[in-house]
């Protein structure tokens, strides 16, 4: 086939264009430092690179989840530390209130302080993370704790939020709110910390501050029980001239005989005899010495007097002030002990959160190491061998120069050059 000047020009121009494009692509890759990302350039490399990037994306999600869990647990630690400090302050208030030298003004001040601390405790209990989710509400929306007519109640669902930190690792990112504040282990069994606080505030109020958990008389006295229509358990410690014993019975309005029988059953131990008072509802106690009643437990959470003790003279007439007795659960000793239990419980819960946070930190380190390995693998596939690319570029530029020179020489020839 005869090749004319025009055809030769078109072929050469096309080849020059391809050469320029290849040189341009290579220069761009040298500038960016990366290999050709197109699958057509290297199918095996592109497939491996796609797999590595997908794994890196999943790992990035795990890392973000671990960071979120770490931040949430850090906030939990700060919150629990503040709660523990509040519990210690409540314990201090209970100790100060137990001092018999406290004035009404001093007790009023302690009550105001206790109420402010209660508000702070409620705020801590309803702390939310950066996403607006309660730290202690589980999976439920809204506040974890709410105040009502009966006091603070748990409004969460009892769950614990979790985070997946790898293909096989799932860790909690918080604590059970009900266990944290509604089931503090105490001598009286699991108790709500808010109930403990409300009990303390009640004892600092005008109604209960004059009541004592213990009352002592000499000779004889009339005991009146705050009994209701329904039978309820009653327990108290009776100390007489000859000994002390725990009385456990049942009280019900209008039927003091059960308690009278229980006291008389222990008369040989205590030296205290009981009989029905002249009014038909009270219990008359008599002994040859002092009589002390303490440790009352009526099985209820009422913040009121559980009994009254009226001293009598030898003629059976009132002599002196009537002592109103409050339940043992509202005694200073019991409340100081309860808040001590609360601080220990909160410290334990904080240690539990800290242990989880340590696990999350270890998982973050493992994820970081895996990310580095994947980044290295991706880099090895994406990064350009610059030395090899420059050598190739030099070869292409030389080929381009030679081709251009050859084309120019051929194009400059004519028929007379071949006739010579």
C-alpha positions as CSV (number, residue, x, y, z in Angstrom):
1,X,0.0,0.0,0.0
2,X,1.3,3.4,-0.9
3,X,1.6,5.8,2.0
4,X,1.1,9.4,1.1
5,X,2.3,12.5,3.0
6,X,-1.1,13.2,4.5
7,X,-1.6,9.6,5.8
8,X,1.9,9.6,7.2
9,X,1.1,12.9,9.0
10,X,-2.1,11.5,10.5
11,X,-0.3,8.4,11.8
12,X,2.6,10.3,13.3
13,X,0.2,12.9,14.9
14,X,-1.8,10.1,16.5
15,X,1.4,8.4,17.8
16,X,2.7,11.7,19.1
17,X,-0.6,12.3,20.9
18,X,-0.5,8.9,22.6
19,X,3.1,9.5,23.6
20,X,2.3,13.0,25.0
21,X,-0.7,11.5,27.0
22,X,1.5,8.8,28.5
23,X,4.2,11.3,29.4
24,X,1.5,13.6,30.9
25,X,0.0,10.8,33.0
26,X,3.4,9.7,34.2
27,X,4.3,13.3,35.1
28,X,1.0,13.6,37.1
29,X,1.6,10.4,38.9
30,X,5.2,11.4,39.8
31,X,3.8,14.7,41.1
32,X,1.1,13.0,43.2
33,X,3.4,10.1,44.2
34,X,0.7,7.5,43.5
35,X,0.3,4.7,41.1
36,X,-2.4,4.7,38.4
37,X,-5.6,4.0,40.3
38,X,-7.5,2.6,37.2
39,X,-8.2,-1.1,37.4
40,X,-7.1,-1.4,33.8
41,X,-3.6,-0.4,34.8
42,X,-3.2,-3.4,37.2
43,X,-6.3,-5.5,37.9
44,X,-4.8,-7.6,40.7
45,X,-3.4,-4.5,42.5
46,X,-6.7,-2.7,42.1
47,X,-8.7,-5.7,43.6
48,X,-6.3,-5.9,46.6
49,X,-6.4,-2.2,47.1
50,X,-10.2,-2.1,47.1
51,X,-10.3,-4.9,49.7
52,X,-7.8,-3.1,51.9
53,X,-9.6,0.2,51.7
54,X,-12.9,-1.5,52.7
55,X,-11.2,-3.1,55.7
56,X,-9.7,0.2,56.6
57,X,-13.2,1.9,56.4
58,X,-14.6,-0.7,58.8
59,X,-11.7,-0.3,61.1
60,X,-12.2,3.5,61.1
61,X,-15.8,2.9,62.2
62,X,-14.5,0.8,65.1
63,X,-12.0,3.4,66.0
64,X,-14.7,6.1,66.1
65,X,-16.9,3.9,68.2
66,X,-14.0,3.3,70.6
67,X,-13.3,7.0,70.9
68,X,-17.0,7.7,71.6
69,X,-17.0,5.0,74.3
70,X,-13.8,6.4,75.8
71,X,-15.3,9.9,76.0
72,X,-18.5,8.5,77.5
73,X,-16.7,6.5,80.2
74,X,-14.5,9.5,81.0
75,X,-17.6,11.6,81.6
76,X,-19.0,8.7,83.7
77,X,-15.8,8.7,85.8
78,X,-16.1,12.5,86.4
79,X,-19.8,12.2,87.3
80,X,-19.2,9.3,89.7
81,X,-16.4,11.2,91.4
82,X,-18.8,14.1,92.0
83,X,-21.5,11.8,93.3
84,X,-19.0,10.3,95.7
85,X,-18.1,13.7,96.9
86,X,-21.7,14.6,97.4
87,X,-22.3,11.4,99.4
88,X,-19.4,12.3,101.7
89,X,-20.9,15.7,102.2
90,X,-24.2,14.1,103.2
91,X,-22.4,11.9,105.7
92,X,-20.8,15.0,107.1
93,X,-24.2,16.7,107.5
94,X,-25.6,13.7,109.3
95,X,-22.7,13.8,111.7
96,X,-23.1,17.5,112.4
97,X,-26.9,17.1,112.9
98,X,-26.2,14.4,115.5
99,X,-24.5,17.0,117.7
100,X,-26.8,17.9,120.6
101,X,-25.4,21.4,120.7
102,X,-26.8,22.2,117.2
103,X,-29.2,25.1,117.3
104,X,-32.4,25.4,115.2
105,X,-30.6,27.9,113.0
106,X,-27.7,25.5,112.5
107,X,-30.1,22.7,111.6
108,X,-31.9,25.0,109.2
109,X,-28.6,25.7,107.5
110,X,-27.7,22.0,107.3
111,X,-31.1,21.4,105.7
112,X,-30.6,24.0,103.1
113,X,-27.2,22.6,102.3
114,X,-28.6,19.1,102.0
115,X,-31.4,20.3,99.7
116,X,-28.8,22.0,97.4
117,X,-26.7,18.8,97.4
118,X,-29.8,16.8,96.5
119,X,-30.3,19.0,93.4
120,X,-26.7,18.5,92.5
121,X,-27.1,14.7,92.9
122,X,-30.2,14.7,90.6
123,X,-28.3,16.7,88.0
124,X,-25.4,14.2,88.1
125,X,-27.8,11.3,87.9
126,X,-29.3,12.8,84.7
127,X,-26.0,13.6,83.0
128,X,-26.1,13.1,79.2
129,X,-23.3,12.4,76.8
130,X,-22.4,14.4,73.7
131,X,-25.1,12.6,71.7
132,X,-27.8,13.6,74.3
133,X,-28.2,10.1,75.7
134,X,-28.4,9.7,79.4
135,X,-25.4,8.1,81.1
136,X,-27.5,6.0,83.4
137,X,-30.9,5.7,81.5
138,X,-29.9,2.7,79.5
139,X,-31.6,2.8,76.1
140,X,-34.5,4.9,77.2
141,X,-34.9,8.5,76.0
142,X,-35.3,11.3,78.5
143,X,-34.0,11.7,82.1
144,X,-32.8,8.6,83.9
145,X,-34.4,9.8,87.2
146,X,-37.5,11.8,87.9
147,X,-39.0,13.4,91.0
148,X,-42.5,12.5,92.0
149,X,-44.9,12.5,95.0
150,X,-43.1,9.5,96.5
151,X,-39.6,10.8,95.9
152,X,-37.1,10.2,93.1
153,X,-37.9,7.2,90.8
154,X,-35.8,5.5,88.1
155,X,-37.2,6.3,84.7
156,X,-34.6,4.4,82.6
157,X,-35.1,0.8,81.2
158,X,-32.3,-0.8,83.2
159,X,-30.2,-1.5,80.2
160,X,-26.6,-0.6,79.6
161,X,-25.4,0.9,76.4
162,X,-22.7,-1.1,74.5
163,X,-20.3,-0.4,71.7
164,X,-18.8,-2.8,69.1
165,X,-15.1,-2.2,69.0
166,X,-14.0,-5.0,66.7
167,X,-15.4,-8.0,64.9
168,X,-15.4,-9.9,68.2
169,X,-15.3,-7.3,71.0
170,X,-18.4,-5.6,72.4
171,X,-18.0,-3.6,75.6
172,X,-20.5,-1.6,77.8
173,X,-20.1,2.1,77.8
174,X,-21.9,2.9,81.0
175,X,-23.5,1.6,84.2
176,X,-27.0,0.4,85.2
177,X,-28.6,3.5,86.7
178,X,-31.0,1.4,88.9
179,X,-28.1,-0.5,90.4
180,X,-26.1,2.7,90.8
181,X,-28.5,4.8,92.8
182,X,-31.6,2.8,93.6
183,X,-30.0,-0.3,95.2
184,X,-27.2,0.9,97.5
185,X,-26.2,-2.0,99.7
186,X,-26.8,-1.0,103.4
187,X,-27.5,-2.7,106.7
188,X,-31.2,-2.4,105.9
189,X,-30.8,-4.0,102.5
190,X,-30.7,-2.4,99.0
191,X,-31.8,1.3,99.5
192,X,-32.3,4.2,97.1
193,X,-29.8,6.9,97.7
194,X,-32.5,9.5,97.1
195,X,-34.5,7.9,99.9
196,X,-31.5,8.2,102.2
197,X,-31.1,11.8,101.2
198,X,-34.8,12.6,101.7
199,X,-34.7,10.8,105.1
200,X,-31.8,13.1,106.1
201,X,-33.6,16.2,104.9
202,X,-36.8,15.2,106.8
203,X,-34.9,14.7,110.1
204,X,-33.5,18.2,109.7
205,X,-37.0,19.7,109.3
206,X,-39.0,21.1,112.2
207,X,-41.3,18.1,112.4
208,X,-38.6,15.5,113.1
209,X,-35.7,17.4,114.6
210,X,-37.2,17.3,118.1
211,X,-37.8,13.5,117.9
212,X,-35.1,11.1,119.0
213,X,-34.6,7.4,118.2
214,X,-34.2,6.6,121.9
215,X,-36.3,7.5,125.0
216,X,-35.6,6.8,128.7
217,X,-37.9,7.1,131.7
218,X,-37.7,5.9,135.3
219,X,-40.4,4.0,137.2
220,X,-43.3,3.9,134.9
221,X,-44.6,5.4,131.6
222,X,-47.3,5.1,129.0
223,X,-46.2,3.8,125.6
224,X,-48.3,4.9,122.6
225,X,-47.7,3.2,119.2
226,X,-48.5,4.9,115.9
227,X,-50.4,1.8,114.7
228,X,-52.7,1.8,111.7
229,X,-55.8,-0.2,110.9
230,X,-53.8,-2.9,109.2
231,X,-51.5,-5.2,111.2
232,X,-47.8,-4.3,110.8
233,X,-44.6,-5.7,112.1
234,X,-43.0,-3.9,115.0
235,X,-39.6,-4.4,116.5
236,X,-37.7,-2.4,119.2
237,X,-35.1,-2.8,121.9
238,X,-36.3,-2.8,125.5
239,X,-33.8,-2.2,128.2
240,X,-34.9,-2.5,131.9
241,X,-33.2,-2.6,135.3
242,X,-32.1,-6.3,134.8
243,X,-31.3,-6.5,131.1
244,X,-32.0,-5.8,127.5
245,X,-33.9,-7.7,124.8
246,X,-35.2,-7.3,121.3
247,X,-39.0,-7.3,121.2
248,X,-40.6,-8.4,117.9
249,X,-44.4,-8.3,117.6
250,X,-47.3,-7.0,115.6
251,X,-49.1,-3.7,116.2
252,X,-52.6,-2.7,115.1
253,X,-54.8,0.2,116.2
254,X,-57.0,-0.8,119.2
255,X,-55.2,-4.1,119.9
256,X,-52.1,-3.4,122.0
257,X,-52.4,-6.8,123.7
258,X,-49.9,-8.5,121.2
259,X,-47.2,-6.1,122.2
260,X,-48.1,-6.3,125.9
261,X,-47.8,-10.1,125.7
262,X,-44.4,-9.9,123.9
263,X,-43.0,-7.5,126.6
264,X,-44.3,-9.6,129.5
265,X,-42.8,-12.7,127.9
266,X,-39.4,-11.1,128.5
267,X,-40.1,-9.5,131.9
268,X,-37.7,-11.9,133.6
269,X,-34.9,-10.7,131.4
270,X,-35.6,-7.0,131.5
271,X,-37.4,-6.4,134.8
272,X,-40.1,-4.5,132.9
273,X,-43.8,-5.3,133.1
274,X,-46.5,-4.2,130.7
275,X,-50.3,-3.7,131.1
276,X,-53.1,-2.0,129.3
277,X,-53.1,1.8,130.0
278,X,-56.3,3.3,131.5
279,X,-57.2,4.9,128.1
280,X,-57.6,1.3,126.7
281,X,-55.2,1.9,123.7
282,X,-51.8,2.6,125.2
283,X,-49.3,0.3,127.0
284,X,-48.3,1.1,130.6
285,X,-44.7,0.1,131.4
286,X,-43.5,-0.3,135.0
287,X,-40.1,-1.2,136.4
288,X,-38.1,-0.7,139.6
289,X,-35.5,1.4,137.7
290,X,-34.9,3.0,134.4
291,X,-36.7,1.9,131.1
292,X,-35.1,2.6,127.7
293,X,-36.7,2.1,124.4
294,X,-34.7,2.3,121.2
295,X,-34.2,0.8,117.7
296,X,-37.8,1.0,116.6
297,X,-38.6,-0.6,113.2
298,X,-42.2,-0.7,112.0
299,X,-41.5,-2.0,108.5
300,X,-42.6,1.3,106.9
301,X,-40.8,4.2,105.3
302,X,-42.9,6.8,107.1
303,X,-40.9,9.9,108.2
304,X,-42.9,10.4,111.4
305,X,-43.0,9.3,115.0
306,X,-43.4,5.6,115.4
307,X,-44.2,5.8,119.2
308,X,-44.5,8.2,122.1
309,X,-43.4,7.7,125.7
310,X,-45.0,9.7,128.5
311,X,-43.2,9.6,131.9
312,X,-45.5,9.1,134.9
313,X,-45.2,9.8,138.6
314,X,-45.9,7.2,141.3
315,X,-49.6,8.1,141.2
316,X,-49.7,7.4,137.5
317,X,-50.0,11.0,136.4
318,X,-48.0,12.6,133.6
319,X,-44.7,13.9,134.9
320,X,-42.4,15.7,132.4
321,X,-42.5,16.0,128.6
322,X,-43.7,13.3,126.3
323,X,-40.9,11.9,124.2
324,X,-41.7,11.3,120.5
325,X,-39.7,8.4,119.1
326,X,-38.7,8.2,115.5
327,X,-37.7,5.0,113.6
328,X,-34.2,3.7,113.9
329,X,-33.7,4.2,110.2
330,X,-33.9,7.9,110.9
331,X,-31.3,7.8,113.6
332,X,-28.1,9.7,113.2
333,X,-26.0,6.5,113.5
334,X,-28.0,4.7,110.9
335,X,-27.8,7.6,108.4
336,X,-24.1,8.1,108.9
337,X,-23.5,4.4,108.3
338,X,-25.9,4.5,105.3
339,X,-24.0,7.3,103.6
340,X,-20.7,5.5,104.4
341,X,-22.2,2.5,102.6
342,X,-23.1,4.9,99.7
343,X,-19.6,6.2,99.3
344,X,-18.2,2.7,99.3
345,X,-20.8,1.6,96.7
346,X,-20.1,4.6,94.5
347,X,-16.4,4.0,94.7
348,X,-17.0,0.4,93.6
349,X,-19.1,1.6,90.7
350,X,-16.4,4.0,89.7
351,X,-13.8,1.3,89.8
352,X,-16.1,-0.8,87.6
353,X,-16.4,2.0,85.1
354,X,-12.6,2.5,85.2
355,X,-12.0,-1.1,84.5
356,X,-14.2,-0.9,81.4
357,X,-12.4,2.3,80.3
358,X,-9.1,0.5,80.6
359,X,-10.4,-2.3,78.3
360,X,-11.6,0.4,75.8
361,X,-8.1,2.0,75.9
362,X,-6.5,-1.4,75.2
363,X,-8.8,-1.9,72.3
364,X,-8.0,1.5,71.0
365,X,-4.4,0.7,71.0
366,X,-5.1,-2.6,69.1
367,X,-7.2,-0.7,66.6
368,X,-4.4,1.8,66.1
369,X,-1.9,-0.9,65.5
370,X,-4.2,-2.6,62.9
371,X,-4.9,0.7,61.3
372,X,-1.1,1.3,60.9
373,X,-0.7,-2.1,59.3
374,X,-3.5,-1.4,56.8
375,X,-2.2,2.1,56.1
376,X,1.2,0.6,55.3
377,X,-0.3,-2.1,53.0
378,X,-2.4,0.5,51.2
379,X,0.6,2.8,50.9
380,X,2.7,0.0,49.4
381,X,0.0,-0.5,46.7
382,X,-0.8,3.2,46.1
383,X,2.6,4.8,46.4
384,X,4.6,5.2,43.2
385,X,8.1,3.8,42.7
386,X,9.5,7.3,41.8
387,X,12.9,6.2,40.7
388,X,11.4,3.7,38.3
389,X,8.8,6.2,37.1
390,X,11.5,8.8,36.4
391,X,13.5,6.3,34.4
392,X,10.4,5.5,32.4
393,X,9.7,9.2,31.9
394,X,13.2,9.8,30.6
395,X,12.8,6.9,28.1
396,X,9.5,8.3,26.9
397,X,10.9,11.8,26.5
398,X,13.9,10.4,24.6
399,X,11.6,8.3,22.4
400,X,9.4,11.4,21.8
401,X,12.4,13.4,20.8
402,X,13.7,10.8,18.4
403,X,10.3,10.2,16.8
404,X,9.8,14.0,16.3
405,X,13.3,14.3,14.7
406,X,12.6,11.3,12.5
407,X,9.2,12.7,11.4
408,X,10.7,16.1,10.6
409,X,13.4,14.5,8.5
410,X,11.0,12.3,6.6
411,X,8.6,15.2,6.0
412,X,11.5,17.4,4.7
413,X,12.4,14.9,1.9
414,X,10.9,15.2,-1.7
415,X,11.2,13.4,-5.1
416,X,14.3,15.2,-6.1
417,X,16.1,13.8,-3.0
418,X,15.5,10.3,-4.3
419,X,16.4,11.1,-8.0
420,X,19.9,12.1,-7.1
